[in-house]
Each structure stands twice: as C-alpha cells, then as structure tokens.
Amino acid sequence: MREQPPEVSILIVNFNGGDTVLDCLRSVRVQTRGVRYEVLVVDNGSTDGSPDTMQRAFPGVQLVRNPDNRGFARAANQALRAARGRLLLLLNGDTLLPGNAVKEMAEFLGRHPGAGIAGGMLLNEDGTYQKSAGDFRSIRNEWREKRTRAGVERGAQAAWKREVRFAGRVRSVDWVSGAFLMTRRAVADRIGPLDERMFLYFEDIDWCARARRAGWQVVYNPQVRVIHLGGRSTSRNRLQSRLAYRRSQLLFYHTYHGCGPDTQALRLYFLALALAEGAAARMPARPGSGRGQRDPAGGRRMSRELFRLALSGALPDRNDEPHTREEGS
C-alpha cells in the first residue's frame, strides 16, 4: 500500500542549536498527535555536534547538511522544496510546543479557507506574552510598536491594555512571526519562496506581505500557543545579529517604500545610531559601571556599517553573517 503523504511539513533551520533544537524536536514528537506530519531540518554548517546528535536521537527527521551557513531564508527554502505536505510550518529551533499546536493550527486553517498564512501566540519562557504579529512595517508603525513595548516594560497600564486587546483575539494582521508560521502549499506556490536576499530577519514579514498582495488573509490565532526561547542562541553573536537585522530592515523598506519618506527616515535613524555606537565605543569604561564588558571593536564595526547603510544609495549587500535570531531594536 502506498504511504499517504503528510498533511503538515515542519521546516526547521538549525545553526549551532545545541540542546535547544533537540528539545524542540522532542516537543514536536511528544505533543503532535492526530495529524500526519514530517520534520525537515536544514543545518547551516553547525560546529557544535547538534546535527550528529539529532540524527541519532531522531532518525525519522529528514536532515540536510549544508557545508556552510547559507542564511535562514535560503536554508528554509531548501526544506520548502523537499517538503511534501499540503501545509507548511516554519518553526524556529528555539521553540517548544506546550500543546498540540501543529494539529490545532492545521484545523484552524481548514476552518478559514480565506487565510493563507496563520501564526499563533508566542510566549516567553515564563509564560508572558511575546510580540507575535503586527502591522505593516513603516516608520510610524514601528515607532508606535516600540512605544507600546516600552510602556509595557515599565508597567504603564494604558500600554498593557493595548497589548492585551491586540493579543487576546483572533484577527487579520499584516504579519505573523516566522517562529511559528503555517501556510498552505498553494500559497507558497503562488507567491514564491522566501526572499533569500534577506539573510536573516524580515523574510517572514515579506512573505506575509506578498501573500496579502496575492489576495490571502494573514491571521493571528492566540488560541494556538508556542513557547519561544528567543535570545538563547543570539547571545554569542549579538553583533552579527544586529547587523543582519539592520541590513534586512533597509532592504525591506526599499522593497515596499522605495526611496520615499519612510526609507529616508530610516536612513537618518541609522545615522543617529551610528553616531551613538561610535561615541559609546570611544568612552572609557568606568569601574563598577559594567562597561568593562563592552566590545569597543564591535561598536566601531557596528558604527561603520550603519554609516555605510545610511549613506549608500544602493541596496545593502547580501548578509553573510551567522544565522541567529534576536529581537530587533
């Protein structure tokens, strides 16, 4: 008898994920029930032994080993091409499934034929809400989002209420996070793969924008919840992560805002950041200030790169920095 194809293909990109990606795979195996699925992992040249451990512990996982780091989007597209499911789930290797999230989201898409992409509620390790979806990226929307986040962090009740109102119900949004993003095979075939010019960051927001332009809804569903341990893998590569974010951010703005006011405002913001980074790198460390842990060389590099991005009229070069994810700033 011919084997039935999976309903869901779970696509994971690994780069030195260590025990975290193994915990993710265990979570998928334990929690996912009542739906046929396959797991495809593309490893971007990890040197921590995680691919070998993964192959021994999870022989059913389809593992593709790249000899070097090809970026998140390019590696995810490798998995996309090999996937057989009618539904495709981008899943970060630093996530945990506290429940049967894969089946729940598959059933949700089955009940909402107009939705082309859906994402769930991301939670921090302590169970608090993590930004999971939002409005289209523009200077105004990013400023409003940062103000709300800052208000939540300092305990402002108005900001907290805004966040709760947004996070608490199913809604159509402009983007959902690629940490847990499910789409239909038909959507991916229509809009094409992830944009490989974005080595890291913004590729999920771009995919959502293209799906909306093609007539599909992007839906946030807080009833499906996923723990996202974001930041564990980025502490070792914070500088590279920040550089990757800014390069992809500028590329996204060029793609959707052209050379208009939003893109020009972003370039001015980069100039301000570059001046701040350069000044901080030149300041001597003060005893007891914690500044002794700063990386002046890294700060100077960040400053130079931000100046280059701000002043160059061309699009940013393809980013060849190590693949790690960290919340943008």
Secondary structure, 3 states (H helix, E strand, C coil): CCCCCCCEEEEEEECCCHHHHHHHHHHHHHHCCCCCEEEEEEEECCCCCHHHHHHHHCCCCEEEEECCCCCHHHHHHHHHHHCCCCEEEEECCCEECCCCHHHHHHHHHHHCCCEEEEEEEEECCCCCEECCEECCCCHHHHHHHHHHHHHHHCCCHHHHHHHHHHHCCCEEECEECCCEEEEEHHHHHHHCCCCCCCCCCCHHHHHHHHHHHCCCEEEEEEEEEEEECCCCCCHHHHHHHHHHHHHHHHHHHHHHHCCCHHHHHHHHHHHHHHHHHHHHHHCCCCCCCCHHHCCHHHHHHHHHHHHHHHHCCCCCCCCCCCCCCCCCC
